[in-house]
Amino acid sequence: MSKDSNSISQRKKEHLELCLTGEVSFKEKRNGFASYDFKHYAITEVILKKISFKTDFLGKKINYPFLISCMTGGTEESEDVNTKLAIAANELNIPIGVGSQRHALESTSFHKSYKIIRRNAPHIPILGNIGASQLVLFESFKPMRKIVELVNADAMVVHLNSLQELMQKNGEPNFTGLLKTLEKLVKNLDVPIIVKEVGAGISKDVAKKILQTGVKGIDVAGAGGTSWAGVETLRKKEEPNYFWDWGLPTSYCIRKVYKLKNEFDFFLIGSGGINNAVDMAKAFALGADISASARTVLIQLDKNGIDGVISLIREWFEVVRKILYLTGSSSIRDLQNHKLIRKDKLI
Ligand SMILES: Cc1cc2nc3c(=O)[nH]c(=O)nc-3n(C[C@H](O)[C@H](O)[C@H](O)COP(=O)(O)O)c2cc1C
């Protein structure tokens, strides 16, 4: 392994460890869902058993509109994590993302940690992943094709992590040429492109610029869950960090980006601090087509294994089923029909 790939691998290992053991949540800022309540619909005629969560995603049928967010790959530990997450995703028949595949382009030593996902989940949608700061440096799209092939990806995710790069020791905070590169990438890659943040959120203005390049999906990955400024601060063992709580809350991002549905054909992924069923349902109600979580799923896997992850997601959707019933919504789409009310308007 080269010095570079060694240090990426070490970083990935520390990310996993810190996300499992460190205090890496936002300190004061929240995802914003607590400002809303569901509108109780006293004359509901919805039949609980008839509610189905099955939907289409990236040309495949999935059982729940839920994505296990991009997390890991490129270390010894990540092979085990990805194997287990893939087994859970396969059993649930839901999509899963891989962590940044940068390491796979620098060394073949941990290719298995990525490939293992498709091996354990032959039919579900799998999302490849690369950082914007790497993407802008590629001289051709050959590396992108290589990483799509490595995981047999149904879509490629480009992650925007300007804050994390800025906070990271030896980070690369440079996205120069990103929008032009995205435009070319969309035309040159055989799979759709999704753009995501990693916890600082995507505003409506930013989403619009991204969608103008032809990108098919936006994952807002807003503030209120895992703080990547926090993770990098703990890695550097430095305090204080004035940017720990930087970012746009998830609920705000979903609500604003959803408005672009009038102009663009895209799917909206609501993530960033989705740590329980009620917040997930509120993400749907504000306009998310699909919801996603990262660290909560990782923690559940660590504590309760594959079965724990499977039961958690099933439980969450049983709660969503009840919320649909109580709000008189026959489907998640129906839940987007003014079923939320701001708490300050309830007086
Ligand atoms: C251990 C770990 C590793 C991550 N690595 C990546 C990554 O390589 N690429 C990426 O796009 N996002 C990565 N993320 C960010 C998540 O996909 C997600 O956007 C972010 O953590 C916010 O979601 P959460 O609050 O549910 O954790 C990682 C998250 C975790 C917990």
PDBQT file of the ligand as one rigid body, heavy atoms in Angstrom, charges set to zero:
ROOT
HETATM    1  C1  LIG A 401     -18.817   5.922   9.919  1.00  0.00    +0.000 C 
HETATM    2  C2  LIG A 401     -19.354   6.839   8.852  1.00  0.00    +0.000 A 
HETATM    3  C3  LIG A 401     -18.633   7.000   7.678  1.00  0.00    +0.000 A 
HETATM    4  C4  LIG A 401     -19.107   7.842   6.667  1.00  0.00    +0.000 A 
HETATM    5  N1  LIG A 401     -18.445   7.908   5.465  1.00  0.00    +0.000 NA
HETATM    6  C5  LIG A 401     -19.027   8.531   4.419  1.00  0.00    +0.000 A 
HETATM    7  C6  LIG A 401     -18.474   8.441   3.120  1.00  0.00    +0.000 A 
HETATM    8  O1  LIG A 401     -17.439   7.813   2.901  1.00  0.00    +0.000 OA
HETATM    9  N2  LIG A 401     -19.112   9.088   2.103  1.00  0.00    +0.000 N 
HETATM   10  C7  LIG A 401     -20.264   9.805   2.319  1.00  0.00    +0.000 A 
HETATM   11  O2  LIG A 401     -20.856  10.319   1.357  1.00  0.00    +0.000 OA
HETATM   12  N3  LIG A 401     -20.787   9.926   3.545  1.00  0.00    +0.000 NA
HETATM   13  C8  LIG A 401     -20.218   9.305   4.580  1.00  0.00    +0.000 A 
HETATM   14  N4  LIG A 401     -20.780   9.388   5.829  1.00  0.00    +0.000 N 
HETATM   15  C9  LIG A 401     -21.851  10.376   6.068  1.00  0.00    +0.000 C 
HETATM   16  C10 LIG A 401     -23.243   9.763   6.062  1.00  0.00    +0.000 C 
HETATM   17  O3  LIG A 401     -23.547   9.149   4.843  1.00  0.00    +0.000 OA
HETATM   18  C11 LIG A 401     -24.328  10.811   6.416  1.00  0.00    +0.000 C 
HETATM   19  O4  LIG A 401     -24.510  11.707   5.349  1.00  0.00    +0.000 OA
HETATM   20  C12 LIG A 401     -24.027  11.631   7.667  1.00  0.00    +0.000 C 
HETATM   21  O5  LIG A 401     -23.395  10.857   8.668  1.00  0.00    +0.000 OA
HETATM   22  C13 LIG A 401     -25.302  12.227   8.266  1.00  0.00    +0.000 C 
HETATM   23  O6  LIG A 401     -26.239  11.227   8.569  1.00  0.00    +0.000 OA
HETATM   24  P1  LIG A 401     -26.526  10.702  10.061  1.00  0.00    +0.000 P 
HETATM   25  O7  LIG A 401     -26.837  11.907  10.881  1.00  0.00    +0.000 OA
HETATM   26  O8  LIG A 401     -27.657   9.741   9.904  1.00  0.00    +0.000 OA
HETATM   27  O9  LIG A 401     -25.266  10.014  10.533  1.00  0.00    +0.000 OA
HETATM   28  C14 LIG A 401     -20.319   8.557   6.862  1.00  0.00    +0.000 A 
HETATM   29  C15 LIG A 401     -21.044   8.389   8.054  1.00  0.00    +0.000 A 
HETATM   30  C16 LIG A 401     -20.588   7.538   9.036  1.00  0.00    +0.000 A 
HETATM   31  C17 LIG A 401     -21.378   7.390  10.300  1.00  0.00    +0.000 C 
ENDROOT
TORSDOF 0
